[in-house]
């Protein structure tokens, strides 16, 4: 029997899907993927509901910026020590503790909202508590990927972790928007936080069902003086780590402030209001961006090994598309542009994250990923209030445009630095040797 004409394309699609999702063949990672998909959807629900709650209570972009800043301030101040914990202790056990603490924080926020007792200072205190847990959770979670799948599939696992975050970005805000639209009073928002609390059970079940003997555990780092400084020297001494970390520091602080700015785009720029119809507009903006981000993360996961030149390309694209959103003349135009903006933004994050992990020493990975958390999450206490202030005085368009220009400048820096390094390596090494070593 002859082969059907479509067997070639079908076979290629099947091969691409197997390549994209190959880490799911590993039982421990499969459990993690399912649990995290449920839990991170809940976290996006909470982030959406929390921002809308602050906006309804204060009608202040500055208050939104302060809320985000408090949530990420602990990572900026203490993040390096979280990396030391990730390198010293069993990562699976650390994650069990952090998930329980996340659950309790969400329950507390839901309780004060349900009782009608919520005040701005309570939201701020609980945002700070969430940040303290993130100090230890983020570097541990990031560096746990290689323990589940091994070095050969690390790039794929990191890409699929981005799929989790960005697939959940579609589901979480959509569910939150439905709950917010149906909530006729502030107390009705409590369900957003209670549902999030319940989702952490999925991660706890996944962690308890894992087979510890199948984990590729790195040797634990014994306690010693100067381990934070050692991690800093390691990251600064390798250009493969230094360049993406510096780029992330700028872009994370100035460009990834969408949770602060998109509510203002809905309510102020496009005059959707702050009631239930405004919540729907905000949810649509955030969900559309999440759809694009999901596509971008799938694209990264399908690649066998990321390259630095691709990182520079998607950074330029993210900056240009963000500038387009800043200048969008209508709500519909903003919605359309946010999809590719989300794709380029998450591609930048996933590529930089993967390249950093691939070029980190195994016993340094927790500390390096703590630095990643500092420049990505920890930059928010600087960037979020700044974005709020710019939005308050010059408008949300100006705040988003500021981040877009900063992204384009970071891309220009990274490209110039990469060219300089490649030129230096060509001078130092035999012909062809540096091509496999570096810039790709």
Buried (B, 14 or more C-beta within 10 A) or exposed (E): EEEEEEEEEEEEEEEEEEEBBBBBEBEBBBBBBBBBBBBBBBBBBBBBBBBBBBBBBBEBBBBBBBBBBBBBBBBBBBBBBBBBBBBBBBBBEBBBBBBBBBBBBBBBBBBBBBEEEBEBEBBBBBBBBBBBBBBBBBBBBBBBBBBBBBEEBBBBBBBBBBBBBBBBBBBBBBBBBBBBBEBEEBBBBBBBBBBBBBBBBBBBEBBEEBEEEEBBEBEEBEEEEEBBEBBBEBBEEBBBBBBBBBBBBBBBBBBBBBBBBBBBBBBBBBEBBBEEEBBBBBBBBBBBBBBBBBBBBBBBBBBEEBBBBBBBBBBBBBBBBBBBBBBBEEBEEBBBBBBBBBBBBBBBBBBBBBBBBBBBEBBBBBBBBBBBBBBBBBBBBBBBBBBBBBBBEEBBBEBBBBBBBBBBBBBBBBBEBBEEBBEEBBEEEEEEEBEEEBBB
